[in-house]
Amino acid sequence: MSTNLKPWEVTDSRYVVKDRWMTLRADDCRTASGVVVAPYYVQESADWVHVAAFDKENRLLVTRQYRHGTGKISTELPCGVMEEGEKPEGAVLRELREETGAEVDSLVPLATLDPNPARRSNRVFSFLAQGTRIVHQQNLDESEEIEFEFLPLQQVLTMIDSGEFTQALHIASLFLALRRLNP
């Protein structure tokens, strides 16, 4: 597919917020047709990882934790922020071990996704793990409280249908994993 679209020109850029929790940048931009868009806000973030991790009985490992953005307990896949200089495979194995104490027999990269290309600068690396088993204690960050369990796939799909499992990027990763498992 060919396109005549061109990126915007950034004429000025400044940080509005820059701390350990958030970096928000305000860009002044000009479109290819000359329209000025100012300010245009972009949230800069480290890249993320998440994993659809199945055990030998083909149950999916899910986590539950409070998410302040929605004010709700969220059912999710094991996930986390990549540390500076860390490779995605190392990050996802670290997060899986920290959040759940799990190890895996195999790990397959599924996709690199843009969480929200309109407003966010980061990527999310999605993985499929098989042979997942709990062998360690959780090693959570000070602010984390995470529960986890293996659930039958059909139960997770029902939770998605009922609105109990709503994390959109995690659902995308799960469906990529299912496509890989059942081509």
Buried (B, 14 or more C-beta within 10 A) or exposed (E): EEEEEEEBEEEEEEEEEEEEEEBBBBBBBBEEEEEEEEBBEBBEBBBBBBBBBBBEEEBBBBBBBEEEEEEEEBBBBBBBEBEEEBEBBEBBBBBBBBBBBBBBEEBBEBBEBEBEEEEBBBBBBBBBBBEBBBEEEBEEEEEBEBEBEBBEBEEBBEBBEEEEBBBEBBBBBBBBBBEEBEE
